[in-house]
Amino acid sequence: MKTSDKNTQIFFDISSTIEYLAHHPHYSGIQRVVAMIISEYQKLSEDNQNLWISFLHPNTEKHCAINLNQISYKTLPSPEQTQKLFQDIGIISGSLLYLLQKYIHDKKKYYFHRTRYDIAALFQNEELFQKRGTTVSEWKKNRQKTIPLNVIRPLYDIAQPNDKLILLDSTWGKKHIKAFKTAKANNLKIITLVHDLIPTLAPNVVDSAEVTSVFFNWMMQSTAYTDFYLANSEYTKKDLQLFLQKNDIALSVKTLPLTQTGVPIIEPLSDQNSETVSDSIVQLPEHLENIAKISNLCRSLLNDKFVLHVGTIEIRKNTWRLALAWK
């Protein structure tokens, strides 16, 4: 993606990622793609003043935005830090701000409910706080913090016609579709990233027929608000173009190829026989600085062109299983 005109604002919508982080301390594949694209774009941008994240607020379902000047790009690649950030500013539960966020622009309601929680904490009413995803001790610890009134802003207080709304997330829900149609009605230019079309092309590998139905409905509905599509590979681009042609939809597709990484093994593999492969895995690196060299070394061990790597989110187990597959 190229940087936009100087006065054009860009909003990266992360509604689904926020919903995911409300229940998980880690990213799945799509959330990591979202976080890394925004982080890298922020590094390359000359003026972060025009860069925003947008989302449907879980408390109110109103479309909101936060300027990326107030979020370090170094935070986004870490799901734990990002989750903590969203808790601290009241987007997801886990802090004082979340309990009071919906009242932030109504002083009477804000002070009423703050006093209500103060009294509940005084009498150790733990149940009241637990129902809201926090505790009495967390309330007391965060009680003196100042709520940043201007961090979270209504999207349409900021967005202007021809600003860009970039949809990187898996926002298939009806509320998301409705929100993006509203954005289109407000003359925002909307760019939608499609990660793959597996639910329609291979429905036998998804959880249920309902998933296929929801995905197909989202794809069709997205054509009503999308100005053009991004695909994460040439292969996905061809699938998407074919889908659009079959449904008589004249929208263009551009490719946004995603960087691929290899398997993180810390010790170089020499020209020893394959029985010693597992011995070379002493520990796993915390960072992926040597991925390029490692990938080249690992390639010599493979007799076939491709390896299907299936594992858990635990990197150590994944690498060990792949090493055994090579052996």
Disulfide bonds with the S-S distance in Angstrom:
none
